[in-house]
Amino acid sequence: MQSKLDEYCFMHNTSKPCKDRKKLLPTAIPELALHHPKRYGALSFKVSVSEDELQEVEQLYAPPEHEVFKLVPTFFKWAIESCYFDMGSPTIMLQTFWTIY
């Protein structure tokens, strides 16, 4: 099953989608557009925010102890954090996500 999913993802991410005149969607090959966004006319709408500003807003609107952030039972959180620590707490990035998972 996993190999079929991997095959589908590879095919989808490395093939150019069919153009649809009724939709305003990108027609680039997803893998290329991800790594070379400027080539495909991607615009940056990034707003620079300092770490202090981010922490202030986080504490005000998304305090980490809020119930909504308790996504897993406490015993599972401890177990998974222990496993992550045993792995050396690798940095989670786009390139490493699935390996860590």
Biotite code that builds the C-alpha atoms (Angstrom):
import biotite.structure as struc

atoms = struc.array([
    struc.Atom([0.000, 0.000, 0.000], chain_id="A", res_id=1, res_name="MET", atom_name="CA", element="C"),
    struc.Atom([2.778, 2.446, 0.943], chain_id="A", res_id=2, res_name="GLN", atom_name="CA", element="C"),
    struc.Atom([4.604, 1.854, -2.334], chain_id="A", res_id=3, res_name="SER", atom_name="CA", element="C"),
    struc.Atom([1.387, 2.590, -4.267], chain_id="A", res_id=4, res_name="LYS", atom_name="CA", element="C"),
    struc.Atom([0.933, 5.838, -2.305], chain_id="A", res_id=5, res_name="LEU", atom_name="CA", element="C"),
    struc.Atom([4.574, 6.792, -2.898], chain_id="A", res_id=6, res_name="ASP", atom_name="CA", element="C"),
    struc.Atom([4.160, 6.054, -6.597], chain_id="A", res_id=7, res_name="GLU", atom_name="CA", element="C"),
    struc.Atom([1.046, 8.233, -6.792], chain_id="A", res_id=8, res_name="TYR", atom_name="CA", element="C"),
    struc.Atom([2.744, 11.112, -4.933], chain_id="A", res_id=9, res_name="CYS", atom_name="CA", element="C"),
    struc.Atom([5.779, 10.921, -7.203], chain_id="A", res_id=10, res_name="PHE", atom_name="CA", element="C"),
    struc.Atom([3.593, 10.890, -10.317], chain_id="A", res_id=11, res_name="MET", atom_name="CA", element="C"),
    struc.Atom([1.467, 13.812, -9.074], chain_id="A", res_id=12, res_name="HIS", atom_name="CA", element="C"),
    struc.Atom([4.402, 15.940, -7.893], chain_id="A", res_id=13, res_name="ASN", atom_name="CA", element="C"),
    struc.Atom([6.525, 15.465, -11.020], chain_id="A", res_id=14, res_name="THR", atom_name="CA", element="C"),
    struc.Atom([3.833, 15.779, -13.720], chain_id="A", res_id=15, res_name="SER", atom_name="CA", element="C"),
    struc.Atom([2.372, 18.940, -15.187], chain_id="A", res_id=16, res_name="LYS", atom_name="CA", element="C"),
    struc.Atom([-1.373, 19.160, -14.469], chain_id="A", res_id=17, res_name="PRO", atom_name="CA", element="C"),
    struc.Atom([-3.831, 19.599, -17.321], chain_id="A", res_id=18, res_name="CYS", atom_name="CA", element="C"),
    struc.Atom([-4.813, 23.195, -17.951], chain_id="A", res_id=19, res_name="LYS", atom_name="CA", element="C"),
    struc.Atom([-8.422, 24.030, -17.106], chain_id="A", res_id=20, res_name="ASP", atom_name="CA", element="C"),
    struc.Atom([-9.689, 27.288, -18.631], chain_id="A", res_id=21, res_name="ARG", atom_name="CA", element="C"),
    struc.Atom([-12.454, 27.439, -16.025], chain_id="A", res_id=22, res_name="LYS", atom_name="CA", element="C"),
    struc.Atom([-10.060, 27.535, -13.071], chain_id="A", res_id=23, res_name="LYS", atom_name="CA", element="C"),
    struc.Atom([-7.275, 29.900, -12.126], chain_id="A", res_id=24, res_name="LEU", atom_name="CA", element="C"),
    struc.Atom([-4.813, 27.372, -10.739], chain_id="A", res_id=25, res_name="LEU", atom_name="CA", element="C"),
    struc.Atom([-1.064, 26.962, -11.196], chain_id="A", res_id=26, res_name="PRO", atom_name="CA", element="C"),
    struc.Atom([-0.103, 24.742, -14.115], chain_id="A", res_id=27, res_name="THR", atom_name="CA", element="C"),
    struc.Atom([3.501, 24.153, -13.086], chain_id="A", res_id=28, res_name="ALA", atom_name="CA", element="C"),
    struc.Atom([4.967, 20.828, -12.052], chain_id="A", res_id=29, res_name="ILE", atom_name="CA", element="C"),
    struc.Atom([4.448, 20.937, -8.252], chain_id="A", res_id=30, res_name="PRO", atom_name="CA", element="C"),
    struc.Atom([7.951, 19.723, -7.380], chain_id="A", res_id=31, res_name="GLU", atom_name="CA", element="C"),
    struc.Atom([9.583, 22.400, -9.544], chain_id="A", res_id=32, res_name="LEU", atom_name="CA", element="C"),
    struc.Atom([7.249, 25.151, -8.338], chain_id="A", res_id=33, res_name="ALA", atom_name="CA", element="C"),
    struc.Atom([8.050, 24.246, -4.719], chain_id="A", res_id=34, res_name="LEU", atom_name="CA", element="C"),
    struc.Atom([11.808, 24.546, -5.183], chain_id="A", res_id=35, res_name="HIS", atom_name="CA", element="C"),
    struc.Atom([11.836, 27.422, -7.734], chain_id="A", res_id=36, res_name="HIS", atom_name="CA", element="C"),
    struc.Atom([8.783, 29.597, -6.945], chain_id="A", res_id=37, res_name="PRO", atom_name="CA", element="C"),
    struc.Atom([10.118, 32.752, -8.672], chain_id="A", res_id=38, res_name="LYS", atom_name="CA", element="C"),
    struc.Atom([10.307, 30.931, -12.003], chain_id="A", res_id=39, res_name="ARG", atom_name="CA", element="C"),
    struc.Atom([6.547, 30.426, -11.832], chain_id="A", res_id=40, res_name="TYR", atom_name="CA", element="C"),
    struc.Atom([5.577, 33.942, -10.829], chain_id="A", res_id=41, res_name="GLY", atom_name="CA", element="C"),
    struc.Atom([5.010, 33.198, -7.160], chain_id="A", res_id=42, res_name="ALA", atom_name="CA", element="C"),
    struc.Atom([4.740, 36.307, -5.022], chain_id="A", res_id=43, res_name="LEU", atom_name="CA", element="C"),
    struc.Atom([5.887, 36.686, -1.437], chain_id="A", res_id=44, res_name="SER", atom_name="CA", element="C"),
    struc.Atom([3.357, 38.122, 0.969], chain_id="A", res_id=45, res_name="PHE", atom_name="CA", element="C"),
    struc.Atom([5.606, 37.542, 3.970], chain_id="A", res_id=46, res_name="LYS", atom_name="CA", element="C"),
    struc.Atom([5.285, 39.984, 6.850], chain_id="A", res_id=47, res_name="VAL", atom_name="CA", element="C"),
    struc.Atom([8.392, 40.222, 9.013], chain_id="A", res_id=48, res_name="SER", atom_name="CA", element="C"),
    struc.Atom([7.647, 39.821, 12.713], chain_id="A", res_id=49, res_name="VAL", atom_name="CA", element="C"),
    struc.Atom([10.194, 39.856, 15.522], chain_id="A", res_id=50, res_name="SER", atom_name="CA", element="C"),
    struc.Atom([10.484, 36.914, 17.893], chain_id="A", res_id=51, res_name="GLU", atom_name="CA", element="C"),
    struc.Atom([9.353, 39.142, 20.794], chain_id="A", res_id=52, res_name="ASP", atom_name="CA", element="C"),
    struc.Atom([6.210, 40.227, 18.924], chain_id="A", res_id=53, res_name="GLU", atom_name="CA", element="C"),
    struc.Atom([5.440, 36.641, 18.040], chain_id="A", res_id=54, res_name="LEU", atom_name="CA", element="C"),
    struc.Atom([5.809, 35.476, 21.649], chain_id="A", res_id=55, res_name="GLN", atom_name="CA", element="C"),
    struc.Atom([3.617, 38.330, 22.895], chain_id="A", res_id=56, res_name="GLU", atom_name="CA", element="C"),
    struc.Atom([0.819, 37.476, 20.457], chain_id="A", res_id=57, res_name="VAL", atom_name="CA", element="C"),
    struc.Atom([1.204, 33.755, 21.199], chain_id="A", res_id=58, res_name="GLU", atom_name="CA", element="C"),
    struc.Atom([0.821, 34.294, 24.959], chain_id="A", res_id=59, res_name="GLN", atom_name="CA", element="C"),
    struc.Atom([-2.163, 36.561, 24.411], chain_id="A", res_id=60, res_name="LEU", atom_name="CA", element="C"),
    struc.Atom([-4.094, 34.521, 21.831], chain_id="A", res_id=61, res_name="TYR", atom_name="CA", element="C"),
    struc.Atom([-2.652, 31.006, 21.983], chain_id="A", res_id=62, res_name="ALA", atom_name="CA", element="C"),
    struc.Atom([-1.301, 30.180, 25.436], chain_id="A", res_id=63, res_name="PRO", atom_name="CA", element="C"),
    struc.Atom([0.409, 26.764, 25.227], chain_id="A", res_id=64, res_name="PRO", atom_name="CA", element="C"),
    struc.Atom([-1.415, 25.497, 28.324], chain_id="A", res_id=65, res_name="GLU", atom_name="CA", element="C"),
    struc.Atom([-4.832, 26.044, 26.711], chain_id="A", res_id=66, res_name="HIS", atom_name="CA", element="C"),
    struc.Atom([-7.006, 22.921, 26.373], chain_id="A", res_id=67, res_name="GLU", atom_name="CA", element="C"),
    struc.Atom([-7.087, 23.121, 22.567], chain_id="A", res_id=68, res_name="VAL", atom_name="CA", element="C"),
    struc.Atom([-3.363, 22.312, 22.402], chain_id="A", res_id=69, res_name="PHE", atom_name="CA", element="C"),
    struc.Atom([-3.727, 19.071, 24.376], chain_id="A", res_id=70, res_name="LYS", atom_name="CA", element="C"),
    struc.Atom([-4.073, 16.999, 21.231], chain_id="A", res_id=71, res_name="LEU", atom_name="CA", element="C"),
    struc.Atom([-2.999, 13.659, 22.688], chain_id="A", res_id=72, res_name="VAL", atom_name="CA", element="C"),
    struc.Atom([-3.345, 12.017, 26.105], chain_id="A", res_id=73, res_name="PRO", atom_name="CA", element="C"),
    struc.Atom([-0.579, 12.940, 28.553], chain_id="A", res_id=74, res_name="THR", atom_name="CA", element="C"),
    struc.Atom([0.816, 9.380, 28.734], chain_id="A", res_id=75, res_name="PHE", atom_name="CA", element="C"),
    struc.Atom([1.186, 9.298, 24.931], chain_id="A", res_id=76, res_name="PHE", atom_name="CA", element="C"),
    struc.Atom([2.851, 12.719, 24.898], chain_id="A", res_id=77, res_name="LYS", atom_name="CA", element="C"),
    struc.Atom([5.445, 11.500, 27.413], chain_id="A", res_id=78, res_name="TRP", atom_name="CA", element="C"),
    struc.Atom([6.078, 8.312, 25.432], chain_id="A", res_id=79, res_name="ALA", atom_name="CA", element="C"),
    struc.Atom([6.452, 10.055, 22.071], chain_id="A", res_id=80, res_name="ILE", atom_name="CA", element="C"),
    struc.Atom([8.648, 12.822, 23.520], chain_id="A", res_id=81, res_name="GLU", atom_name="CA", element="C"),
    struc.Atom([10.873, 10.130, 25.035], chain_id="A", res_id=82, res_name="SER", atom_name="CA", element="C"),
    struc.Atom([11.220, 8.464, 21.617], chain_id="A", res_id=83, res_name="CYS", atom_name="CA", element="C"),
    struc.Atom([11.980, 11.811, 19.983], chain_id="A", res_id=84, res_name="TYR", atom_name="CA", element="C"),
    struc.Atom([14.640, 12.534, 22.627], chain_id="A", res_id=85, res_name="PHE", atom_name="CA", element="C"),
    struc.Atom([16.157, 9.056, 22.083], chain_id="A", res_id=86, res_name="ASP", atom_name="CA", element="C"),
    struc.Atom([16.449, 9.904, 18.364], chain_id="A", res_id=87, res_name="MET", atom_name="CA", element="C"),
    struc.Atom([18.587, 12.898, 19.317], chain_id="A", res_id=88, res_name="GLY", atom_name="CA", element="C"),
    struc.Atom([15.758, 15.444, 18.892], chain_id="A", res_id=89, res_name="SER", atom_name="CA", element="C"),
    struc.Atom([16.450, 16.012, 15.178], chain_id="A", res_id=90, res_name="PRO", atom_name="CA", element="C"),
    struc.Atom([15.306, 19.246, 13.563], chain_id="A", res_id=91, res_name="THR", atom_name="CA", element="C"),
    struc.Atom([11.987, 18.714, 11.818], chain_id="A", res_id=92, res_name="ILE", atom_name="CA", element="C"),
    struc.Atom([12.068, 20.105, 8.283], chain_id="A", res_id=93, res_name="MET", atom_name="CA", element="C"),
    struc.Atom([10.379, 19.368, 4.985], chain_id="A", res_id=94, res_name="LEU", atom_name="CA", element="C"),
    struc.Atom([13.275, 17.095, 3.985], chain_id="A", res_id=95, res_name="GLN", atom_name="CA", element="C"),
    struc.Atom([13.360, 15.148, 7.286], chain_id="A", res_id=96, res_name="THR", atom_name="CA", element="C"),
    struc.Atom([9.702, 14.940, 8.267], chain_id="A", res_id=97, res_name="PHE", atom_name="CA", element="C"),
    struc.Atom([8.883, 11.475, 6.914], chain_id="A", res_id=98, res_name="TRP", atom_name="CA", element="C"),
    struc.Atom([12.135, 9.943, 8.157], chain_id="A", res_id=99, res_name="THR", atom_name="CA", element="C"),
    struc.Atom([11.436, 11.229, 11.673], chain_id="A", res_id=100, res_name="ILE", atom_name="CA", element="C"),
    struc.Atom([7.794, 10.134, 11.450], chain_id="A", res_id=101, res_name="TYR", atom_name="CA", element="C"),
])
